[in-house]
Amino acid sequence: MNKKMLKKNKLTCIDLFCGCGGLSKGFELAGYDVLLGVDNNASALETFVKNHKGSKAFNGDLSATGTFEKIEELIDHQQVDVIVGGPPCQGFSLTGRRQFDDDRNKLYLAMIETVKRFKPRAFLIENVPGMATLYKGEVKDEILKRFRKMGYKVSCQILCAADYGVPQIRKRLVFVGLRDGDAEFKFPLPTHTEKNYVTCEQAISDLPSLEKELGEEVSSYENKTLTDYQQLMRGKCKVLHNHVAVAHKDFVKEVIAQVPDGGNYKDLPEGVGSSRNFHMAWTRYRSDKPSRTIDTGHRNNFHYKWNRCPTVRESARLQSFPDDFVFYGNKTQQNRQVGNAVPVLMAKAVGAEIKKYLDGEK
Ligand SMILES: C[S@@+](CC[C@H](N)C(=O)[O-])C[C@H]1O[C@@H](n2cnc3c(N)ncnc32)[C@H](O)[C@@H]1O
């Protein structure tokens, strides 16, 4: 196929274990047509479908039989150019004789089987960095071996989201495989370094403090944007979504008020806050650095300035979700969706790089 023809139509993509769709949003921004997201969590899928207009969502167990047929039917048997996904690997196991095909690994195996079945031109798998060294690297090597046997040239690397303009130190292992040609995928070069990482303050300082509105949604921005990053996230969005403060108990507010910007429990006077004394306790983000890895809502990390945890919108900003990406479900579910996601700008950078190979530019 000549290069012009390839460029005419958008590349198609399906997202397995899509969650709310951080990965999909990044690929969409990189110019892909996301046909379908599959997950078995209803609230995450609600968020996915409401934020990916034109994409279908399938609530199904990816380890169950009959899923491939359902996927084919839902995408009207269209060609799938890229399959992306972040299969959970909790409990990943190599048993006695290093059995990769152990039942506990079935979600990972489902990802591999789907690629085998659809034979996309490229695939991307995202996972925690620990996957690279699990069982002394045997798991990673086995994954590489299986995809190479299917005819893919596979590259893998640990990427840091902050290197791609995300205001967060979040490291993830990413595999990218290419089916056709001799090219081996090279990951995009960082656009940012420690010298110009986007900081927490640059990311969220325009959002209302919520000092007075506890537990109420504040839907007006109140302030103008102060940085390029805030402008990028806000875009044309006029209504602020998912900005609700946690109604902490008074004692929590009194303790955190004594922790300085970037500090933690070690900065507290003796006896204060001693009910939480593990290493992450009472941690405030540092205003002049990217945030630490956003979690799924454990309430151990606090705003660098205000005496409360970050709102769903603040965490979403730190994950580089644009402000018009609205999260659904209750607050616990929203926090889980945000914390589970691949940062949008990192996904966009890798998606755009894959596109160059598929468009014949590399
Ligand atoms: C790490 S999250 C994926 C996040 C997503 N890639 C993003 O960027 O937003 C993993 C997802 O796998 C889903 N999941 C877990 N077990 C599943 C199963 N058996 N079938 C389908 N989805 C499953 C979870 O509900 C969760 O949303």
PDBQT file of the ligand as one rigid body, heavy atoms in Angstrom, charges set to zero:
ROOT
HETATM    1  C1  LIG A 401      -4.747  -0.709  35.073  1.00  0.00    +0.000 C 
HETATM    2  S1  LIG A 401      -6.410  -0.653  34.670  1.00  0.00    +0.000 S 
HETATM    3  C2  LIG A 401      -6.351  -0.122  32.990  1.00  0.00    +0.000 C 
HETATM    4  C3  LIG A 401      -6.260   1.363  32.813  1.00  0.00    +0.000 C 
HETATM    5  C4  LIG A 401      -6.357   1.835  31.393  1.00  0.00    +0.000 C 
HETATM    6  N1  LIG A 401      -5.365   1.249  30.534  1.00  0.00    +0.000 N 
HETATM    7  C5  LIG A 401      -6.290   3.363  31.310  1.00  0.00    +0.000 C 
HETATM    8  O1  LIG A 401      -5.350   3.873  30.721  1.00  0.00    +0.000 OA
HETATM    9  O2  LIG A 401      -7.206   4.041  31.820  1.00  0.00    +0.000 OA
HETATM   10  C6  LIG A 401      -6.835  -2.354  34.483  1.00  0.00    +0.000 C 
HETATM   11  C7  LIG A 401      -8.290  -2.610  34.142  1.00  0.00    +0.000 C 
HETATM   12  O3  LIG A 401      -8.477  -4.022  33.947  1.00  0.00    +0.000 OA
HETATM   13  C8  LIG A 401      -9.833  -4.304  34.258  1.00  0.00    +0.000 C 
HETATM   14  N2  LIG A 401      -9.994  -5.766  34.435  1.00  0.00    +0.000 N 
HETATM   15  C9  LIG A 401      -9.518  -6.527  35.450  1.00  0.00    +0.000 A 
HETATM   16  N3  LIG A 401      -9.862  -7.823  35.239  1.00  0.00    +0.000 NA
HETATM   17  C10 LIG A 401     -10.551  -7.869  34.068  1.00  0.00    +0.000 A 
HETATM   18  C11 LIG A 401     -11.168  -8.931  33.321  1.00  0.00    +0.000 A 
HETATM   19  N4  LIG A 401     -11.139 -10.190  33.747  1.00  0.00    +0.000 N 
HETATM   20  N5  LIG A 401     -11.780  -8.628  32.156  1.00  0.00    +0.000 NA
HETATM   21  C12 LIG A 401     -11.831  -7.343  31.717  1.00  0.00    +0.000 A 
HETATM   22  N6  LIG A 401     -11.268  -6.304  32.383  1.00  0.00    +0.000 NA
HETATM   23  C13 LIG A 401     -10.640  -6.565  33.547  1.00  0.00    +0.000 A 
HETATM   24  C14 LIG A 401     -10.080  -3.484  35.513  1.00  0.00    +0.000 C 
HETATM   25  O4  LIG A 401     -11.463  -3.250  35.708  1.00  0.00    +0.000 OA
HETATM   26  C15 LIG A 401      -9.289  -2.193  35.219  1.00  0.00    +0.000 C 
HETATM   27  O5  LIG A 401     -10.127  -1.181  34.718  1.00  0.00    +0.000 OA
ENDROOT
TORSDOF 0
